[in-house]
């Protein structure tokens, strides 16, 4: 785009055309959001200011944002924000961008929590918390809940803590650095729920992901091993050690992994028959397994 006086209307038009030529499908929407960020206005306000002329500084910022988006950088990383569970979440390239389908995991977990109330304060363990979207959403929805959230990445935990502070649930979440269940290895049988959106992309499929995901989002949060099941194996074998009797494991899964993940949990002998929940597109999205009572579990 040219560095000259242009109106908001023209900036939107030229920005959308520029992104469209770069192959960005949501070119117009992205141009609106990026211009809003550049000028410090809500997207809706731009239409009230169609004839306002951009300042030179605003135009330079807008052009730089457009260039980043044209290179395929996710809009969430450029704007520093993504909505999840109707809440704005701070995101950086250190964490996976929260996705709408993960909201099914929140819905399922809240239903499981209802089955436990009002026995006691529900204790939830969120494995691989990333941006903290799951932990923060659950902490906000459940009045009597204590959430523990782990992540291997210290920088991801910084993002999660920022989001917990933003939504005023810091006092309800404990953030712990470490690999999956490792940070709670001395906390056996204390959790009512273990939840996670673990990495589940099969390693051979990583190169075939969209460039926006493959080239920008953290591989650590995507790579599920050769068959995509590495983390499910570990969780199915270890989570029962940390669950109270009758507690639940609820995990997001790839759309074609329901049967395989259910077999993993059923094969341990520590859980009742697992259930699969579908998302609003009719795809398998969440597996739930309930820990058997001690007299029904293998010795």
HELIX and SHEET records of a PDB file:
HELIX    1   1 UNK A    8  UNK A   21  1                                  14    
HELIX    2   2 UNK A   27  UNK A   39  1                                  13    
HELIX    3   3 UNK A   43  UNK A   46  1                                   4    
HELIX    4   4 UNK A   56  UNK A   70  1                                  15    
HELIX    5   5 UNK A   75  UNK A   79  1                                   5    
HELIX    6   6 UNK A  100  UNK A  102  5                                   3    
HELIX    7   7 UNK A  103  UNK A  116  1                                  14    
HELIX    8   8 UNK A  133  UNK A  141  1                                   9    
HELIX    9   9 UNK A  154  UNK A  166  1                                  13    
HELIX   10  10 UNK A  170  UNK A  172  5                                   3    
HELIX   11  11 UNK A  182  UNK A  184  5                                   3    
HELIX   12  12 UNK A  203  UNK A  208  5                                   6    
HELIX   13  13 UNK A  211  UNK A  214  1                                   4    
HELIX   14  14 UNK A  219  UNK A  221  5                                   3    
HELIX   15  15 UNK A  230  UNK A  238  1                                   9    
HELIX   16  16 UNK A  239  UNK A  241  5                                   3    
HELIX   17  17 UNK A  258  UNK A  268  1                                  11    
SHEET    1   A 2 UNK A  81  UNK A  84  0                                        
SHEET    2   A 2 UNK A  87  UNK A  90 -1                                        
SHEET    1   B 7 UNK A 173  UNK A 177  0                                        
SHEET    2   B 7 UNK A 145  UNK A 151  1                                        
SHEET    3   B 7 UNK A 122  UNK A 127  1                                        
SHEET    4   B 7 UNK A 191  UNK A 196  1                                        
SHEET    5   B 7 UNK A 243  UNK A 252  1                                        
SHEET    6   B 7 UNK A 284  UNK A 290 -1                                        
SHEET    7   B 7 UNK A 275  UNK A 278 -1                                        
END                                                                             
